[in-house]
Amino acid sequence: MTTTGAGALHDERYRIAASRDARFDGQFVTAVHSTGIYCRPSCPARTPRSTGVTFYRTSAAAHLAGFRACRRCLPEATPGSPEWDLREDVAGRAMRLVVDGVVDREGVPGLARRVGYSERQLNRIMTEELGAGPKALSRAHRAQTARTLLTGSDLPVADVAFAAGFTSIRQFNDTVREVFALTPTELRAHRRSAPGSDGALRVHLPARPPFDVQGLLEWHALHALPGMEQVGTGADGRVTSYGRVLDLPGGPAWFRASAAAEDGVGSRSGRRRGTAPRGRGRVGLDLLVRLTDLSDLPTLVARVRALFDLDADPVAVDDALAAVPALAPVVDRVPGMRLPGAVDPHEVVFRTLIGQQVSVAAARTAQTRLVAALGTPVPEALVPEALVPGAAVARTFPRAAVVAERGREVLRGPAARVDTIMRVAAALADGSLVVDGGQSLDDLRSGLLAVKGIGPWTADYVALRVRHHPDLFLHSDLAVRNGAQELGLPGTARELSLWSERVAPWRSYLTMHCWRPIVDRAMDRTAATSTTSGKDPR
């Protein structure tokens, strides 16, 4: 949204609210003076006069101004703003860390250290930019998590308080009543999910339509490591779910993600294969979750949202790509393309280095060997038996310090590559190399490129996954160039790089469209093999 001043911004947002455009849900809220409530832009209630509303960038700012959340449109139930993936400034970097739970784990001092500012400076910047400081933003995020758990899970109300990051039941009750004008028990009355008997939490994560859920399920399935990741398939051999174990601050955890039940995964035939329909039913993911520490749930949810790019604005991306004639049929075939993110930044770095200049199958073999030898075993009670066919026990990806100490015992391949991996492991372990989603793109890339043996492709690929940046085009990637030729785009790296500039700032999504034909063929072969043999496709 481009504006020339506060008045123009107000008018622009008012037009959006009057049109009830769901695309902007999660990007700002509308506070209504006469009722004392705030709504998402698409709220079906009658639109008040322009002079009777104030627009806030975040729900935290609306809370501080004394407004409560609308019970009708539930503004806290929207996807997050795609703005945080785009912004490179301090406020954007800090907001990504707030959503990941840094304030709850390390306090405001820890957040300030992460972004390199004093607490006072950081509070001033975030208040000016977002209307609320780190504490208020973190509190709003806890309230949002609490609402999600109360209405979308079968977790007991008392446990919801601690799972959402509150330190006491009283603090939880007071915050929920203040934000939603309802008690936790009254909010629980809106629960959609039925209580389960398997000990797993059930959580729905919304996304903006259209959503190419099938494409991401297949992408993750193609790279899945036995013993750590799980791929569910249907009778036709097609991927229906993706799950994995991972390390969180409170201990290991497991989740399984599938397309939202009311939307279905969709057929692979037709021009909208694997894409949730526009404006019909729930759009997003349904999660099954098991945790060592319930307070890790907000962090897990944030990382799964990043892993599946659930906060993207697919309409803006598709409109920009489809405006280029050569890409219009590509977008029409697969609308709602998403980027694969990361649940563990260090894992992405190691898997990227191990997988360079080898096939996907060879990379998976080497990565699986590393996990089996150095990964941390996960308690059996936390992991469904189906996760580990052919493996004695499920394991999380090894930490950098373990790879630095024992990596040479396991790693194979050219000595130069092994040396690079060991240098990276040591640097990540001692903190001299930082790789996380709270960094700016320049800081992330420059840190990686400073390590001997890491080149531009590696830095950009890691940035696409970890930083989740929407404008990175991997023009030197052979698979991207091959896919681009199949789409009728220029074939050489230089020509393709120059050509891609016409779809900025969404070139990461162009990368995914170029990869898509290769992924489709690989999954078609896997599904055919699975159907013929009746065996697990891995």
Solvent accessible surface area in square Angstrom, and as a share of the most:
residue,aa,sasa,rsa
1,M,103,0.46
2,T,131,0.76
3,T,54,0.31
4,T,137,0.80
5,G,36,0.35
6,A,88,0.69
7,G,49,0.47
8,A,38,0.29
9,L,52,0.26
10,H,52,0.23
11,D,71,0.37
12,E,31,0.14
13,R,15,0.05
14,Y,50,0.19
15,R,151,0.55
16,I,18,0.09
17,A,11,0.09
18,A,45,0.35
19,S,76,0.49
20,R,94,0.34
21,D,50,0.26
22,A,57,0.44
23,R,74,0.27
24,F,22,0.09
25,D,6,0.03
26,G,26,0.25
27,Q,27,0.12
28,F,1,0.00
29,V,11,0.07
30,T,10,0.06
31,A,0,0.00
32,V,15,0.08
33,H,91,0.41
34,S,105,0.68
35,T,81,0.47
36,G,25,0.24
37,I,26,0.13
38,Y,0,0.00
39,C,10,0.06
40,R,51,0.19
41,P,4,0.02
42,S,22,0.14
43,C,12,0.07
44,P,69,0.44
45,A,37,0.29
46,R,204,0.75
47,T,36,0.21
48,P,32,0.20
49,R,194,0.71
50,S,37,0.24
51,T,120,0.70
52,G,21,0.20
53,V,6,0.03
54,T,47,0.27
55,F,23,0.09
56,Y,46,0.18
57,R,70,0.26
58,T,13,0.08
59,S,22,0.14
60,A,1,0.01
61,A,5,0.04
62,A,0,0.00
63,H,15,0.07
64,L,112,0.56
65,A,52,0.41
66,G,64,0.62
67,F,28,0.12
68,R,70,0.26
69,A,1,0.01
70,C,7,0.04
71,R,123,0.45
72,R,159,0.58
73,C,11,0.07
74,L,46,0.23
75,P,10,0.06
76,E,8,0.04
77,A,24,0.18
78,T,10,0.06
79,P,10,0.07
80,G,26,0.25
81,S,8,0.05
82,P,14,0.09
83,E,41,0.18
84,W,32,0.11
85,D,29,0.15
86,L,66,0.33
87,R,34,0.12
88,E,65,0.29
89,D,62,0.32
90,V,19,0.11
91,A,1,0.00
92,G,0,0.00
93,R,34,0.12
94,A,0,0.00
95,M,22,0.10
96,R,32,0.12
97,L,10,0.05
98,V,3,0.01
99,V,45,0.26
100,D,29,0.15
101,G,5,0.05
102,V,0,0.00
103,V,16,0.09
104,D,59,0.31
105,R,85,0.31
106,E,67,0.30
107,G,25,0.24
108,V,15,0.08
109,P,59,0.37
110,G,0,0.00
111,L,0,0.00
112,A,4,0.03
113,R,171,0.62
114,R,100,0.37
115,V,7,0.04
116,G,64,0.62
117,Y,80,0.30
118,S,56,0.36
119,E,84,0.38
120,R,212,0.77
121,Q,79,0.35
122,L,0,0.00
123,N,71,0.37
124,R,121,0.44
125,I,28,0.14
126,M,0,0.00
127,T,62,0.36
128,E,121,0.54
129,E,72,0.32
130,L,2,0.01
131,G,36,0.35
132,A,1,0.00
133,G,9,0.09
134,P,2,0.01
135,K,152,0.64
136,A,20,0.15
137,L,4,0.02
138,S,4,0.03
139,R,57,0.21
140,A,7,0.05
141,H,31,0.14
142,R,33,0.12
143,A,0,0.00
144,Q,59,0.26
145,T,13,0.07
146,A,0,0.00
147,R,18,0.07
148,T,22,0.13
149,L,1,0.01
150,L,0,0.00
151,T,14,0.08
152,G,13,0.13
153,S,0,0.00
154,D,29,0.15
155,L,11,0.06
156,P,77,0.49
157,V,46,0.26
158,A,58,0.45
159,D,52,0.27
160,V,0,0.00
161,A,0,0.00
162,F,93,0.39
163,A,0,0.00
164,A,0,0.00
165,G,20,0.19
166,F,6,0.02
167,T,114,0.66
168,S,44,0.29
169,I,69,0.35
170,R,191,0.70
171,Q,71,0.32
172,F,1,0.00
173,N,39,0.20
174,D,64,0.33
175,T,5,0.03
176,V,0,0.00
177,R,110,0.40
178,E,102,0.46
179,V,1,0.00
180,F,4,0.02
181,A,37,0.29
182,L,21,0.10
183,T,45,0.26
184,P,7,0.04
185,T,95,0.55
186,E,85,0.38
187,L,1,0.00
188,R,36,0.13
189,A,87,0.67
190,H,99,0.44
191,R,75,0.27
192,R,164,0.60
193,S,29,0.19
194,A,75,0.58
195,P,95,0.59
196,G,37,0.35
197,S,121,0.78
198,D,63,0.33
199,G,70,0.68
200,A,4,0.03
201,L,14,0.07
202,R,65,0.24
203,V,4,0.02
204,H,33,0.15
205,L,3,0.02
206,P,29,0.18
207,A,7,0.05
208,R,8,0.03
209,P,41,0.26
210,P,1,0.00
211,F,1,0.00
212,D,1,0.01
213,V,2,0.01
214,Q,3,0.01
215,G,7,0.07
216,L,4,0.02
217,L,0,0.00
218,E,1,0.00
219,W,13,0.05
220,H,8,0.04
221,A,8,0.06
222,L,24,0.12
223,H,46,0.20
224,A,0,0.00
225,L,1,0.00
226,P,42,0.26
227,G,5,0.05
228,M,0,0.00
229,E,7,0.03
230,Q,14,0.06
231,V,15,0.09
232,G,20,0.19
233,T,50,0.29
234,G,29,0.28
235,A,112,0.87
236,D,87,0.45
237,G,6,0.06
238,R,66,0.24
239,V,3,0.02
240,T,52,0.30
241,S,11,0.07
242,Y,2,0.01
243,G,0,0.00
244,R,9,0.03
245,V,0,0.00
246,L,3,0.01
247,D,34,0.17
248,L,9,0.04
249,P,74,0.47
250,G,31,0.29
251,G,16,0.15
252,P,27,0.17
253,A,1,0.00
254,W,3,0.01
255,F,0,0.00
256,R,80,0.29
257,A,0,0.00
258,S,35,0.23
259,A,9,0.07
260,A,0,0.00
261,A,80,0.62
262,E,109,0.49
263,D,25,0.13
264,G,32,0.31
265,V,34,0.20
266,G,50,0.48
267,S,69,0.44
268,R,28,0.10
269,S,84,0.54
270,G,60,0.58
271,R,123,0.45
272,R,98,0.36
273,R,35,0.13
274,G,1,0.01
275,T,16,0.09
276,A,4,0.03
277,P,31,0.19
278,R,128,0.47
279,G,74,0.71
280,R,160,0.58
281,G,52,0.50
282,R,47,0.17
283,V,13,0.08
284,G,2,0.02
285,L,0,0.00
286,D,32,0.16
287,L,3,0.01
288,L,27,0.13
289,V,0,0.00
290,R,48,0.17
291,L,26,0.13
292,T,79,0.46
293,D,57,0.29
294,L,58,0.29
295,S,53,0.34
296,D,7,0.04
297,L,0,0.00
298,P,8,0.05
299,T,5,0.03
300,L,0,0.00
301,V,24,0.14
302,A,12,0.10
303,R,46,0.17
304,V,0,0.00
305,R,30,0.11
306,A,37,0.29
307,L,5,0.02
308,F,0,0.00
309,D,3,0.01
310,L,0,0.00
311,D,35,0.18
312,A,5,0.04
313,D,8,0.04
314,P,3,0.02
315,V,36,0.20
316,A,17,0.13
317,V,1,0.01
318,D,6,0.03
319,D,85,0.44
320,A,32,0.25
321,L,1,0.00
322,A,39,0.30
323,A,81,0.63
324,V,16,0.09
325,P,114,0.72
326,A,42,0.33
327,L,1,0.00
328,A,38,0.29
329,P,89,0.56
330,V,13,0.07
331,V,10,0.06
332,D,63,0.33
333,R,79,0.29
334,V,0,0.00
335,P,4,0.03
336,G,0,0.00
337,M,7,0.03
338,R,1,0.00
339,L,1,0.00
340,P,0,0.00
341,G,0,0.00
342,A,14,0.11
343,V,4,0.02
344,D,40,0.21
345,P,34,0.22
346,H,59,0.27
347,E,8,0.03
348,V,8,0.05
349,V,0,0.00
350,F,1,0.00
351,R,35,0.13
352,T,9,0.05
353,L,1,0.00
354,I,9,0.04
355,G,20,0.19
356,Q,38,0.17
357,Q,178,0.79
358,V,59,0.34
359,S,68,0.44
360,V,63,0.36
361,A,69,0.54
362,A,46,0.36
363,A,10,0.08
364,R,49,0.18
365,T,82,0.48
366,A,28,0.22
367,Q,11,0.05
368,T,35,0.20
369,R,90,0.33
370,L,0,0.00
371,V,4,0.02
372,A,61,0.47
373,A,45,0.35
374,L,10,0.05
375,G,5,0.05
376,T,68,0.39
377,P,72,0.45
378,V,4,0.02
379,P,77,0.48
380,E,150,0.67
381,A,96,0.74
382,L,18,0.09
383,V,15,0.09
384,P,29,0.18
385,E,157,0.70
386,A,70,0.54
387,L,0,0.00
388,V,25,0.15
389,P,60,0.38
390,G,96,0.92
391,A,36,0.28
392,A,111,0.86
393,V,41,0.24
394,A,4,0.03
395,R,60,0.22
396,T,1,0.01
397,F,8,0.03
398,P,5,0.03
399,R,148,0.54
400,A,7,0.05
401,A,60,0.46
402,V,49,0.28
403,V,0,0.00
404,A,31,0.24
405,E,140,0.63
406,R,97,0.35
407,G,0,0.00
408,R,141,0.51
409,E,108,0.48
410,V,10,0.06
411,L,18,0.09
412,R,145,0.53
413,G,51,0.49
414,P,77,0.49
415,A,75,0.58
416,A,74,0.57
417,R,44,0.16
418,V,15,0.09
419,D,47,0.24
420,T,7,0.04
421,I,3,0.01
422,M,24,0.11
423,R,90,0.33
424,V,0,0.00
425,A,0,0.00
426,A,48,0.37
427,A,18,0.14
428,L,12,0.06
429,A,50,0.39
430,D,106,0.55
431,G,45,0.44
432,S,90,0.58
433,L,8,0.04
434,V,77,0.44
435,V,3,0.02
436,D,30,0.16
437,G,24,0.23
438,G,3,0.03
439,Q,23,0.10
440,S,16,0.10
441,L,26,0.13
442,D,108,0.56
443,D,70,0.36
444,L,0,0.00
445,R,61,0.22
446,S,65,0.42
447,G,25,0.24
448,L,0,0.00
449,L,67,0.34
450,A,88,0.68
451,V,21,0.12
452,K,154,0.65
453,G,51,0.49
454,I,13,0.07
455,G,28,0.27
456,P,90,0.57
457,W,69,0.24
458,T,3,0.01
459,A,0,0.00
460,D,24,0.12
461,Y,23,0.09
462,V,0,0.00
463,A,0,0.00
464,L,0,0.00
465,R,30,0.11
466,V,15,0.08
467,R,2,0.01
468,H,11,0.05
469,H,20,0.09
470,P,5,0.03
471,D,26,0.13
472,L,16,0.08
473,F,18,0.08
474,L,3,0.02
475,H,66,0.29
476,S,56,0.36
477,D,18,0.09
478,L,115,0.57
479,A,32,0.25
480,V,0,0.00
481,R,59,0.22
482,N,65,0.33
483,G,0,0.00
484,A,0,0.00
485,Q,108,0.48
486,E,91,0.41
487,L,35,0.17
488,G,64,0.61
489,L,12,0.06
490,P,39,0.24
491,G,22,0.21
492,T,74,0.43
493,A,31,0.24
494,R,178,0.65
495,E,93,0.42
496,L,0,0.00
497,S,31,0.20
498,L,96,0.48
499,W,29,0.10
500,S,1,0.01
501,E,98,0.44
502,R,140,0.51
503,V,1,0.01
504,A,48,0.37
505,P,61,0.39
506,W,32,0.11
507,R,55,0.20
508,S,0,0.00
509,Y,8,0.03
510,L,0,0.00
511,T,0,0.00
512,M,10,0.04
513,H,3,0.01
514,C,0,0.00
515,W,22,0.08
516,R,9,0.03
517,P,15,0.09
518,I,48,0.24
519,V,8,0.05
520,D,10,0.05
521,R,108,0.39
522,A,14,0.11
523,M,12,0.05
524,D,55,0.28
525,R,153,0.56
526,T,36,0.21
527,A,5,0.04
528,A,60,0.46
529,T,84,0.49
530,S,13,0.08
531,T,82,0.48
532,T,122,0.71
533,S,57,0.37
534,G,70,0.67
535,K,145,0.62
536,D,70,0.36
537,P,35,0.22
538,R,69,0.25
